[in-house]
Amino acid sequence: MLKQLTRFIFAATLICYSANTFSQKNFNVIAYFSGKADQVESIEANKLTHIIFSFCHLKGNRLAVDSKEDSITISKLVGLKKNNPQLKVMLSLGGWSGCGPCSDVFNTSQGREDFSQSVLALNQYFKTDGIDLDWEYPSIEGYPGHTFRKEDKENFTSLVKSLRKNLGANYEISFAAGGFKKYLEESVDWDLVTPLIDRINVMSYDLVNGYSTVTGHHTPLYSDKQQPESVDFGVQWLINHRVPKNKIVIGAAFYARVWQDVPNINHGLYQSGKFMAGIDYKKFDSEFSTEKGFAYFWDEKTQAPYYYNSGKKLFATFDDKKSIFLKTKYVSDLGLQGIMFWEFTLDSKTDGLLDVIHNFKKKKSELNKK
């Protein structure tokens, strides 16, 4: 299977590099990083334009780093600029379970102002380059038990305005956006927010999440009748609502989601099941081997891979080298700002998914110089 994927990538590379002009400078590659300080040295900074430290949280009204260890990690991430002076290191607020007080704090002008000033202070202290807001989610239900209110949508706009006022033009502002319809329609005032931010990191993964009792592709490139939400769905929705292409970043998943008790119908795709676990990409070869009973499948309609184990009735949905290549090409073809991924430490240490993105950029830039 690995040899087949290698041949595919090589062949596809030769075909696609003849189309469109390509600017490596304007193609951002953004890694979320939730690892420890001793893992920073493994980061090849030349392959990235941005690293987002994940996560900081609210302490009262202010953005806070959780521990001394996290402070050391942030400082080491900033130290990577010695190898790549153009690298941007961002602080991030929240995460799936990390924004419980956000609705309450950002519901007042004082809360938003205190937060914005603390973001500036932390960036000045660490010499970092901005803030990524990962509030999941304004105005709609996110993590179970977290407060949300209708006013969150307006408050999110006011928060971004406050951040831009305090940070000025020298610091970047981005946010992680849900790639599903309800978020796109109800959580953000796109006309007001988009001009104030540098990019929208569309979380075009977990589109079938751990609460689902039916399997599907959690990060497909394209939609089908059984699964209307996809990378392309989110991108086209934003474009149709006046969001400039050069502010859109799509998301890639460096992990699989696995369901159990999935019947052997359609190789487990779009069948009932119970979510079991997430698996890091670096463990795919051992966890999803043919020796363990897994078979690999490719969905031509959605351009997404999956595994099924008929003996154990396990179904897995994920990104791999083929789907990452196609997503990177999609960014290039549409003229989007770039691609981001969750999360750096889940990748293989050598010949991983980041290398597919980096090699695409490198080869296409070389072609355009000829």
C-alpha positions in Angstrom: 0.0 0.0 0.0 2.8 2.4 0.9 4.5 1.8 -2.5 1.2 2.5 -4.3 0.8 5.8 -2.4 4.3 6.8 -3.2 3.7 6.1 -6.9 0.4 8.1 -6.8 2.1 11.1 -5.2 4.9 11.1 -7.7 2.6 10.8 -10.7 0.2 13.4 -9.3 3.0 15.8 -8.7 4.1 15.7 -12.3 0.6 16.4 -13.5 -0.4 19.2 -11.3 2.7 21.3 -11.2 2.2 22.6 -14.7 -0.9 24.5 -13.7 -1.3 27.9 -12.0 1.4 30.2 -10.7 2.4 29.4 -7.1 3.9 31.6 -4.4 5.6 29.7 -1.6 5.7 32.9 0.3 1.9 33.3 0.3 1.2 29.6 1.1 1.0 29.3 4.9 1.6 25.9 6.6 0.4 26.1 10.2 1.0 23.6 12.9 -0.9 23.5 16.2 1.5 22.3 18.9 0.3 20.8 22.2 3.6 19.0 23.0 6.2 19.5 25.7 9.3 21.6 25.8 11.6 18.6 25.0 9.6 17.9 21.8 10.3 21.4 20.3 13.8 20.4 19.1 12.2 17.9 16.7 10.4 20.6 14.8 11.9 21.4 11.4 11.0 25.1 11.4 11.8 25.6 7.7 8.7 23.5 6.9 6.3 25.8 8.7 5.2 29.4 8.5 3.3 29.4 11.8 3.2 27.4 15.0 0.3 27.8 17.4 1.0 27.0 21.0 -2.0 25.0 22.3 -3.4 26.1 24.7 -3.5 29.1 27.0 -6.7 29.6 29.1 -8.6 32.3 30.9 -7.7 33.2 34.5 -10.3 35.7 35.5 -10.6 38.0 32.5 -7.0 37.5 31.4 -5.2 35.2 29.1 -2.9 33.0 31.2 -0.2 30.4 30.6 -1.0 27.4 32.7 2.4 26.4 34.0 6.1 27.0 34.2 6.5 24.1 31.8 4.2 25.8 29.3 6.2 29.0 29.6 9.4 27.1 28.8 7.7 25.5 25.8 6.6 28.8 24.4 10.1 30.2 24.8 11.6 27.3 23.0 9.1 27.6 20.2 10.1 31.3 19.8 13.7 30.1 19.7 13.0 28.2 16.5 13.1 31.6 14.7 16.9 31.2 14.8 16.4 28.6 12.1 13.5 30.3 10.3 13.4 34.1 11.0 10.1 34.3 9.1 8.4 31.9 11.5 5.4 33.2 13.4 4.6 31.8 16.8 1.1 32.3 18.0 -0.6 31.8 21.4 -4.0 30.1 21.4 -6.9 30.5 23.7 -9.2 27.6 24.6 -9.6 24.4 22.7 -12.4 21.9 22.8 -12.6 21.7 26.6 -10.7 24.9 27.4 -13.1 27.8 26.9 -15.7 27.2 29.6 -15.7 30.8 30.9 -15.4 32.4 27.5 -19.1 33.2 27.0 -19.3 34.9 30.5 -16.0 36.8 30.2 -16.6 38.1 26.7 -20.2 39.1 27.5 -18.9 42.3 29.1 -16.9 45.2 27.6 -14.6 45.1 30.6 -13.9 41.4 30.2 -13.1 41.8 26.5 -10.8 44.8 27.2 -9.0 43.1 30.1 -8.5 40.0 27.9 -7.2 42.0 24.9 -4.7 43.9 27.1 -3.4 40.6 28.6 -3.0 39.2 25.1 -0.7 42.1 24.2 1.2 41.8 27.4 1.9 38.1 26.9 2.9 38.6 23.3 5.3 41.3 24.4 6.7 39.2 27.2 7.3 36.0 25.1 8.1 37.9 21.9 5.3 35.9 20.1 3.4 37.1 17.1 -0.3 37.1 17.9 -3.4 35.2 19.1 -5.5 32.4 17.7 -9.0 32.2 19.2 -10.2 28.6 19.7 -13.6 29.3 21.2 -15.7 26.2 20.6 -18.3 27.7 20.0 -19.9 31.2 20.2 -23.7 31.0 20.3 -24.1 27.3 19.8 -23.4 24.2 22.0 -19.9 23.0 22.1 -18.2 21.1 24.9 -20.9 19.6 27.1 -21.8 21.9 30.0 -20.0 25.0 28.7 -22.1 28.2 28.7 -23.2 29.6 25.4 -25.7 32.4 24.6 -27.2 34.1 21.6 -25.2 37.2 22.3 -21.9 35.3 21.8 -22.0 36.1 18.1 -22.1 39.9 18.7 -19.6 39.5 21.5 -17.2 37.7 19.3 -17.2 40.6 16.9 -16.6 43.0 19.8 -13.8 40.8 21.1 -12.0 40.8 17.7 -12.4 44.6 17.5 -10.9 45.0 21.0 -8.0 42.7 20.1 -7.3 44.6 16.9 -7.4 47.9 18.7 -5.0 46.7 21.4 -2.7 44.7 19.2 -2.5 47.1 16.3 -1.1 45.9 13.0 2.1 44.3 14.3 0.4 41.2 15.7 -1.7 38.6 13.9 -5.2 37.6 14.9 -6.7 34.3 13.7 -9.4 32.0 14.9 -10.3 28.3 14.7 -13.7 28.1 12.9 -16.0 25.1 12.9 -16.3 23.6 9.4 -19.9 22.6 9.9 -23.1 24.4 8.8 -24.5 25.4 12.1 -21.3 27.1 13.2 -20.9 28.8 9.8 -24.4 30.1 9.9 -24.8 31.1 13.6 -21.5 31.7 15.4 -19.7 34.5 13.5 -20.7 37.8 11.7 -18.4 37.2 8.8 -18.8 40.6 7.2 -17.7 42.4 10.4 -15.0 40.0 11.6 -13.2 39.1 8.4 -11.7 42.5 7.7 -10.1 42.5 11.2 -8.4 39.2 11.2 -5.4 37.7 9.3 -6.9 34.2 8.7 -9.7 31.8 9.4 -8.4 28.3 10.4 -11.3 26.1 9.3 -11.5 23.0 11.4 -12.4 20.8 8.5 -12.0 17.7 10.6 -14.1 16.0 13.3 -17.0 16.6 10.9 -18.1 13.2 12.1 -17.2 13.4 15.7 -17.0 11.3 18.8 -20.6 11.8 19.7 -21.8 10.3 16.4 -23.4 6.9 16.4 -23.0 6.6 12.6 -19.7 6.3 10.8 -18.5 8.6 8.1 -15.4 10.6 6.9 -14.3 13.0 9.6 -12.2 15.1 7.2 -13.3 14.5 3.6 -12.2 16.8 0.8 -15.6 16.8 -0.9 -19.2 16.1 0.1 -21.6 13.4 -1.0 -25.3 12.7 -0.3 -24.7 10.8 2.9 -22.2 13.4 4.2 -22.9 17.0 3.1 -20.1 18.6 5.2 -16.5 18.6 3.9 -13.5 20.7 3.4 -15.0 22.0 0.1 -18.4 22.6 1.7 -16.9 25.0 4.3 -14.6 26.8 1.8 -17.4 27.3 -0.7 -19.8 28.5 2.0 -17.3 31.1 3.1 -16.5 32.3 -0.4 -20.3 32.6 -1.1 -20.5 34.8 2.0 -17.9 37.2 0.8 -14.9 35.9 2.7 -11.8 36.4 0.6 -10.0 33.3 -0.5 -6.7 34.6 0.8 -8.0 34.6 4.4 -9.2 30.9 4.3 -7.0 28.2 5.7 -8.2 24.6 5.6 -7.6 22.0 8.3 -6.0 18.5 8.0 -6.1 15.7 10.6 -3.0 14.0 11.7 -5.0 11.3 13.5 -7.8 8.8 12.9 -11.1 8.3 14.6 -12.2 4.7 15.2 -15.6 3.2 15.7 -16.4 -0.3 17.0 -19.4 -2.6 16.5 -19.7 -1.5 12.9 -21.5 -4.0 10.6 -19.8 -5.3 7.5 -21.9 -3.3 5.1 -20.2 -0.9 2.6 -16.9 -1.8 4.4 -18.3 0.0 7.5 -18.9 3.3 5.8 -22.1 5.2 6.9 -23.0 2.4 9.3 -24.1 2.4 12.9 -21.3 2.1 15.5 -19.9 3.4 18.7 -16.9 5.8 18.8 -13.9 4.0 20.4 -10.7 6.1 20.2 -8.4 8.4 18.3 -5.2 7.1 16.8 -2.1 9.2 16.0 -0.8 9.1 12.4 2.6 7.9 13.6 0.9 4.7 14.9 -1.0 3.9 11.7 1.4 1.3 10.4 1.2 -0.7 13.6 -2.4 -0.2 14.5 -4.0 -0.6 11.1 -1.9 -3.4 9.7 -3.2 -6.1 7.4 -1.8 -8.6 10.0 -4.3 -7.1 12.5 -7.2 -7.5 10.0 -7.5 -4.1 8.5 -8.2 -3.4 4.8 -7.6 0.0 3.2 -10.3 1.7 1.1 -10.5 5.0 -0.9 -13.7 6.9 -1.5 -13.5 8.5 -4.9 -16.5 10.8 -4.4 -15.2 12.4 -1.2 -11.5 11.9 -1.9 -11.0 10.3 1.5 -9.5 7.1 2.8 -10.7 4.7 5.5 -10.0 1.4 7.0 -12.3 -1.5 7.9 -11.7 -4.6 10.0 -14.4 -7.1 9.2 -13.3 -9.5 11.9 -13.3 -7.0 14.7 -16.0 -4.8 13.1 -13.8 -1.7 13.5 -14.0 1.4 11.2 -11.4 4.1 11.0 -11.5 7.5 9.2 -8.4 9.7 8.8 -6.1 11.7 6.5 -3.1 10.0 4.9 -0.5 11.0 2.4 -2.8 10.8 -0.6 -5.6 12.9 1.0 -3.1 15.4 2.4 -1.5 15.8 -1.0 -5.0 16.4 -2.6 -5.9 19.0 0.1 -2.6 20.8 -0.4 -3.2 20.9 -4.2 -6.8 22.1 -3.5 -5.3 25.1 -1.5 -3.0 25.9 -4.4 -5.6 25.5 -7.1 -8.1 27.7 -5.3 -5.6 30.3 -4.2 -6.4 29.9 -0.5 -4.1 31.1 2.2 -2.8 27.8 3.3 -3.3 24.6 5.3 -3.2 23.9 9.1 -3.2 20.7 11.0 -3.9 19.2 14.4 -1.4 18.4 15.7 2.4 18.4 15.2 3.3 15.6 17.7 0.9 13.1 16.1 3.0 13.0 12.9 5.7 10.5 12.0 9.2 11.7 12.9 10.4 10.9 9.3 8.5 10.8 6.0 5.3 12.1 7.6 2.3 14.1 6.5 4.0 17.4 7.0 6.6 16.3 4.5 3.9 15.8 1.9 2.8 19.5 2.3 6.4 20.7 2.4 7.5 18.7 -0.7 4.5 20.0 -2.7 5.4 23.6 -1.9 9.1 23.1 -2.6 8.6 21.3 -6.0 6.0 23.7 -7.2 8.0 26.7 -6.3 11.0 25.2 -8.1 8.9 24.6 -11.2 7.7 28.3 -11.2 11.3 29.5 -11.2 12.0 27.7 -14.5 
